[in-house]
């Protein structure tokens, strides 16, 4: 497993996997304006599979950061033992990660209220396809030919207000109750909401994925993501560009204590020579 830290941006290149001759990956995770970082990121790969996980913990120091690290570790170790083959397997994997967070709540008083969002990407190189699943408001964005095709829908109050027509898309980033979640790991199983890809995504050379916490997408809108992607020559440069956008936009919005922000960028056969 590889996990992120403060600078530099972590980068990796996987060559000759499946039908995609090159896969480039970069990880960014920053404290933002906070005193410590409750986000966690990690990835694992074999010759046939890749797993990427981003988690955004909450519950206080010693709680949220533990929940996010436990989730990244649990998912990666589970995938290394048995990669998920379908959406239901992804759903069960995230449910198991939830059960693991709940078990560890008994390890100490500081952990009894810990929880975490999660977004995870699972790639089968031999089949050239991807699956994903999430709980909370950490997102996965999908790009093809430089265009944003879609992103996951948050399990949050502002997402439900938007879908009810009570909120505009650009208002989701600034709503005073934007941090209220309808789902996160550490929740009673009967209340946990998990969303997965409805079917495997058929990968093409040039496909790009971004997994990120709300601390990133809150300050980088869709147009800025696409514009910075068009200028970037690799995933590390793209994440570095978005880091600067987060810092600049947080200052412009007078947010000196803005959230931790993290992301994993995965480019499939994009920068081939």
Buried (B, 14 or more C-beta within 10 A) or exposed (E): EBBBEEEEBBBBEBEEBBEBBBBBBBBBBBBBBBEEBBBBBBBBBEEEBBBBBBBBBBBBEBBBBBBBBBBBBBBBEBBBEEBBEEBEBBBBBBBEBBBBBBEBBEEEEBBBBBBBBBBBBBBBBEBBBBBBBBBBBBBBBBBBEEEBEEBBBBBBBBBBBBEEEEBEEEEBBEBEEBBEBBBBBBBEEEEBEBBBBEEBBEBEBBBBBBBBBBBBBBBBBEEBBBBBBEEBEBBBBBBBBBBEBBBEBBEEEEBEEBBBBBBBBBBBBBEEE
